[in-house]
Amino acid sequence: MTLQLTLPPDLEARLQKEAQRRRLAPDVTALQLLDERLRRPEKANAGVALLQQWEQEDAALTEEEIAANVELLRAVDEDRLSDRKLFTDVLKDKSA
């Protein structure tokens, strides 16, 4: 696809500066910036799929695995040098 754009002077100056920083031609830099900015659906879907997989794995945990995870989080909190605990939301309803 061929696209012809008229850039406002300030945007043109920023593109020129970025092209110089990257040591590339302005048109190559513009293509890279567009590619970086416009997310590819497969990449976005991969992230969503990973989060869904983790959610399913969490839902399938046995009581023993949940208890082991709680103990691990409790141990991490207890061993912290800071008085600020990290996992208060996870541990608040769990028995000691």
N, C-alpha and C positions, 0 to 999 in steps of 0.2 A: 504494500500500500504506500502510495506516495502522498505526503501531506505537506502542504505549504502553510507556514504559520507566520504571522506578523507579531513579533514580540514587542511589548512596551520597552522603552529604553532601559528602565531599571531591571527588568527581567533579563534582557539581553546582556546587560553588564554582569549580572550575577551568573548567568550561564557561561559567559566568557571567563570569569574568574574561576569558576568550578572546573572548566575545561583546562585551564592553565594549571590548576592545582593537581588535577589528575594526569596532566601531560597527555591529553587527548584532544582530538578535533572537537569543536563544539557540537557537530551533528552526532558524533559517537557518544559524547557525554550526554546529550539530550536523550538519546535512545536508552542509555544505561539508567538515567534518572527515571524515565518513564517505566522501564522494566522493574526497577526497584520499588517504585511507588505503587504501581498497579499490581496488586497481588494476584497470583495465579490461583484459580479455584482449587486445583489439586493440592497445593500447599496448604491452603486454609482448611480444606477438608481433612488433610492428614492430621492437623492439630486437633480438630474436633474429634476425629476418630480415636486418637490417642486418649483424649480426656474421657470419651465414652468407654473405652476399654478399661481404663483405671476405675471408673465408676462401677462397671460390671464386676471387676475383680474384687473391689471393696465389698460389694453386695454379696459375693460368694464366699467371703471369709467365714471360717468356722469360729465358734466361740473361743476355742483355744488360741486361734490365730489373732483374734481381736484382743484377748487378754495379753498375749505376748507383745503385741504392738503397743498396748497401753503401758505395759511395764517398761518397754524400751523408751517410750516418750517420757515416762516418769523418771527413769534413770538419767536421761539426757538433761532434763530440767534440774534434777538434784545435783548433778555434777557441774552445772554452770557456775562460773565465777560471779556472774551478775545475779543480783536478787530478782531481776526481772525474768519471769518465767515465759517460755515460748509457747507452751501447749496448754494454756489454761482452758481454752474453749473445748479441747478434746478431753481433758482429764477431769473437768469439773463434775461430771455425772458418773464417774467411774470410781469403784471402790478401791481402797488402798491396798 
